[in-house]
Amino acid sequence: KVHITCAIGAVCSGSFRSSINDLLRRANIMLFRAKSEGKNRYSCYNSSIEKVLQRDTMLEKALVNALSNDEIHIVYQPQINSQSGKIDAVEALCRWTSVELGIVSPEEFIPVAEKNGFILPLGYYILRKACRDILQWSGDGEYPVNISINISPRQLLHSNFIPELQKIIDEVGIAPQRVTIEITENLLFTDVKEAAQVLRKLDTIGFDISLDDFGTGASSLTHIHQLPIGELKIDRSFVMNMFSNSQTKSLIKSILAVSVFSILR
């Protein structure tokens, strides 16, 4: 059986004085937005989106030279073991301080980079630098820690992702067991079968897989059993409310119970 899904991007020509190329560009943007929200979706262009598109256009132009201008940097967030109190790993977080636009939030520029394809060179840059930093810290006598790196759906599902990743860890000289590939629930809506194949290959090589922002999407706990996920990161909105909301607390307890049963960390 072949299951067909549909995504539609639409714009009404009578609403805007634009050329055919502008209309097609807007329709294509809406199509990308519909696809990013999941399967069987549609998205219609309206005047309120115009400012967002103008901002996105500015970001796209500025992103082109962000790496060459050394505007991209990485900050590291420690992951502390609650039992030992020691840092087990650090998460590499991408930050952008643009010469033209100033500090740009990841929530703003990552979707733009995902859309225009810049996420690929950006992602490989982060992978290479983060792995090198971890090895340098270990060489300086610091407590050896692992590195957790966020990988976008477009990057993970790219045909050359695993070869490039293998090339980077070979060049840097870091063991794959020290690298955790962090994905979000949105990836599971893009193409579950293809994502599962890639994740299993990564697991076979030795990488750990972490599912970030768990609970924000529509995925079920079934995915934990279907995919080689070794770590669940519960979304902060649940964690912040778990002491004030009994339902949230019960939900987190259920997730923890399933995690222990599935031999997750």
Summary of the structure (lengths in Angstrom):
residues: 265
radius of gyration: 20.4
end to end distance: 37.1
largest distance: 66.3
contacts: 716
relative contact order: 0.07
helix: 51%
strand: 20%
